[in-house]
């Protein structure tokens, strides 16, 4: 039996420009802190984490991004893609992102069961000249298997969620790549769709 999927108003605005990020040189040397809006306008490096949430049937939860998002509005994305808060670890960013975006509050056992990082920390550059966005991130990705609890997604961030098999996802990305975020397509291909 799959988890219940429902929308909720969490009162958390999509892409709050007043967010503060820890910032870095391209080589990973810490610089200090800066506003999200400044980081994305000028290409200052910061950190983000990706989370893949699987149910007992081995299906991946994917989310459709809000049409209010500046980047990739309305596209399907991985379970959670979250910028890190100042001083936050990647693992803690997964837990916070799952709670804020999907209403999934991890137990200590689930937090301990997180697999990752799935690949070494790596750089991701996203340039959108028409929106003056230069999103430069250091990224790690994590995976949680066997989730059967409810999903209560934040409708400020997410408009729809669904469970998909990795075979179905591979087919969808091949047939309609424009339906999915570029980072989702690239990251899951780098993971060879988890060798499905």
N, C-alpha and C positions, 0 to 999 in steps of 0.2 A: 504494500500500500504506500503510495507516494505521499509526501508531506502536503499539507494544505498550503495553497498559495493565495495570499490576499494582500490588498493594498492598505496602507495606513498613512496618515498625515503625521510625520514625525516632527514637523516644525523645523527641520534642518534644510536650509536653502541649498539648492544645487550650486556648486561652484562659488562659494562665499569668497569674494575678492579680499576680504579682510583677514583671511587665513595667513598664518605665519609659517614659513618653511625654514628648516636648517638648510644652509647653502654650502656649495662645494666648488672647488676648481675642477676642471675636466679630469684631473688625475685623482680626484677623490679627497684632496686636502680640504678640511673644513674652513669655511670663510666667515660664517656668522649666521645671521638670520635676516630674512627679507619677506615682504608681502608676496603672496601668491601672484597678484596682478603684476608686480614688477618682475618676478621670476619668469612669468610666461610672456611678458612683453619684450624682455631683453635677453632671454636664453640663459638664465642663471641655473646652474645644475642644482637639483634637489633630489629627494628620494621618494620612491613609490613602491608599492607592493601589490602583487596580483594573487588572488585566491581562487582556487578551483574546488568547488563543493560537489561531491558525488553522493548519490543515494546508494542503497543496498543493491539495486539492480545495475549499478555501474553507470548510471546516467549522470550527465553533467548538468548542473543548474546554470542556465544562461539568462541574462537580463537584457531587456531593451531599454536603452538610455532615454531619459526624458528629452522631449523636443526642445526644452529650455536650455539644454547643455550647449556651450559654445563650441565644443569639440565633439564631432561625431553624433549630433543629435539624432535620435530615433534609430540608431544602429544597434544591432545585437552585440553584446559584450560578454566577456567571461564573468564568472560569478561575482567577483568584486575586484575593482581596480581602485586603489586608495593611495593618496599622498600621505606621507608620514607627518605626524605632528612633531614639533620640536622635542628632541631627546627621546623619541619613540623608537623602539626596535622594530624590525620588519615583522617579527612574529606578533608583537603587540599590535602592530598596524593591521594585521590580518584579523585579529579578534575584534578590534574596534570597527573596522570596515564591515565585517559580517553583521555586527550588531546594528550599526547605524543604517546600512543600506538594506539589509534583508531581515532584520529583527532576529538574527540567529545569535544567541548568547551561548558561547562555548563553555562547557563544563571544564574543570581542571583536567579531566581525563581526555577530553577532546582536544584541548590545547596541547597536551603532551603528545597526542597522536598526530598532530600536524606533520606532514611530510614536507621537508624542505630545508634549505632552498633546493628547488628542483634543478636549477642550473646555477652556476656561479653568478654573483652580482654582475650585471652588465649594463651598458649604456643604451638608452633609447632616445632618439631625437625625433620630434614631431614638429614639422614646420608647416604652418598654414598661413601663407603670406596675405591672403585676402582678408584674414581676420587678425593680422598682426600678432600671431601666436608662435612662440618659439618655446616648446615644452621639452626641456632637456632633463632626463631623469636617470638616476641609478636605480635599477630594478632587481628585486628578487621575487620568486614565485613559490607558492605553497599549495599543498593539496590536502583535503580532508575527505576521507572515504566513509561510507556507511551512515550518512546523515539521514534521519527519518523524522525529524521534528518539523514544526510549522515554519513556513516562510511568510513573513509579514513585511513586504518591501515598502521602503520609503518612497511615496509617490512624487516627492520633490526631485528625486534622483532617478527613479525607475518607473516605467509605465507598464511593464509586463515581465513576467518570469516564466520559464518553462524548463522541463527536464528533457534532455536529448541524449541519445546514444552517440558515442564518438563516431560511429559509422555514418549516422544521419548528419552529424555536424560536418564531417569531412565532405560529404556529398553536397550539403548546402553551401559550404564555402567555395567549393569547386564550381557550382552552377550559378551562384549569386554572390560573388565576393563583396559586392558593394553593400550588401545587407549587414555586413559585420565590420567592426572596427579594425583598422589596419594593425594595431598592436595585438589584438586577439588573434588575427590570422597569422601574423608573423611568429608570435610566441608559441602558439599551439603547434605550428608546423615545425618550429625548432625542437619541440618536445616529441616530434613525430606522432602527434595525436596520441601521446602516451603509448606508442607502439601498438595501437589497436589493430 
